[in-house]
């Protein structure tokens, strides 16, 4: 598996080395001095931003008094409420969709490790129409294989499983299948089943799912999907899903329908990085969504046209700026793989961040432990960075902890503080 345009080698190193990869190679200690490179490696505005610890840390003083000693990074509590679930970390496993990689045994291995980590997992749209539901307990692919793999490793209270549904999934009654299946009862009984309405994704805003199917599979689903034979001499056919049509009223009614028909399930909504993302998120929260996921233009594990990858959709940093202070649980995805980018997103309003390409790459590097080691390294960095700004939970982070190049916000805050002292 390859992940072009993504720090694949760094992710693979973390999948194999764990938390030690948060530091330079230990062999260089005592032989090399370190500092910021002259040329940065920022890929977008969120990467270019910097975390800015203050000198005065009243919350650290509060923690010191509470503990009776100086606090350390190990005192940061990463347990987070994520879309109605309790998660061990402010992290969740993003949807992989029905691509060939996302529908393979790699996704089942990722599910197993996500359950062991105690983080929520999203199962992507169009999985059932393309790869099947597979009630057979011995099946190694399909929707239920992922659910079973997750439950086999999950504890009794942490995490949760969220099932996405698109237009074609609705025709297949995917949510009804899951909600009424005895295999999902342990999730329902513990309040750990959710359904996510997919409005869009970062890789191809405004489009539905796009995958390449072999000709036999394409013929089987020809009544459900649009097919384009772009490679007439090749073995594959392009399958296009419908993106669905939404207005504010349609979105509200969809969420109300979900809450009425599936009262025991948590309700999530996934938005693409559209120019009205703040309005759409506010509409979803007001209608009762437990979480809204915003997939920045940097995100996406699926097949997408080059023009969309290069030119369509708002960057995640701009989505966060437009949303501002969220009125509900905001989840973000888009090139998440290390602590710096994740903490910036959390400080700018996100409750948790999703791992997509990073998770697939980590599991490809080590099917048994790759995702676990990647997340252990991420968790270690989260504790280091959150404690560095004098705070001890992800929820305590705020926009004051982030500085963007060209911003005068920190200077303005200092002026206001000086005025308050005089």
HELIX and SHEET records of a PDB file:
HELIX    1   1 UNK A    8  UNK A   17  1                                  10    
HELIX    2   2 UNK A   18  UNK A   22  5                                   5    
HELIX    3   3 UNK A   26  UNK A   28  5                                   3    
HELIX    4   4 UNK A   45  UNK A   48  1                                   4    
HELIX    5   5 UNK A   58  UNK A   67  1                                  10    
HELIX    6   6 UNK A   73  UNK A   75  5                                   3    
HELIX    7   7 UNK A  105  UNK A  117  1                                  13    
HELIX    8   8 UNK A  127  UNK A  131  1                                   5    
HELIX    9   9 UNK A  143  UNK A  153  1                                  11    
HELIX   10  10 UNK A  167  UNK A  171  1                                   5    
HELIX   11  11 UNK A  174  UNK A  180  1                                   7    
HELIX   12  12 UNK A  182  UNK A  184  5                                   3    
HELIX   13  13 UNK A  185  UNK A  189  1                                   5    
HELIX   14  14 UNK A  202  UNK A  204  5                                   3    
HELIX   15  15 UNK A  215  UNK A  220  1                                   6    
HELIX   16  16 UNK A  248  UNK A  261  1                                  14    
HELIX   17  17 UNK A  277  UNK A  287  1                                  11    
HELIX   18  18 UNK A  306  UNK A  311  1                                   6    
HELIX   19  19 UNK A  316  UNK A  323  1                                   8    
HELIX   20  20 UNK A  339  UNK A  347  1                                   9    
HELIX   21  21 UNK A  357  UNK A  365  1                                   9    
HELIX   22  22 UNK A  370  UNK A  388  1                                  19    
HELIX   23  23 UNK A  394  UNK A  396  5                                   3    
HELIX   24  24 UNK A  399  UNK A  401  5                                   3    
HELIX   25  25 UNK A  409  UNK A  421  1                                  13    
SHEET    1   A 2 UNK A  50  UNK A  51  0                                        
SHEET    2   A 2 UNK A 402  UNK A 403 -1                                        
SHEET    1   B 2 UNK A  80  UNK A  82  0                                        
SHEET    2   B 2 UNK A  85  UNK A  87 -1                                        
SHEET    1   C 9 UNK A  91  UNK A  93  0                                        
SHEET    2   C 9 UNK A 120  UNK A 123  1                                        
SHEET    3   C 9 UNK A 161  UNK A 165  1                                        
SHEET    4   C 9 UNK A 193  UNK A 198  1                                        
SHEET    5   C 9 UNK A 266  UNK A 272  1                                        
SHEET    6   C 9 UNK A 291  UNK A 295  1                                        
SHEET    7   C 9 UNK A 330  UNK A 333  1                                        
SHEET    8   C 9 UNK A 352  UNK A 355  1                                        
SHEET    9   C 9 UNK A  91  UNK A  93  1                                        
SHEET    1   D 3 UNK A 210  UNK A 214  0                                        
SHEET    2   D 3 UNK A 236  UNK A 240 -1                                        
SHEET    3   D 3 UNK A 226  UNK A 228 -1                                        
END                                                                             
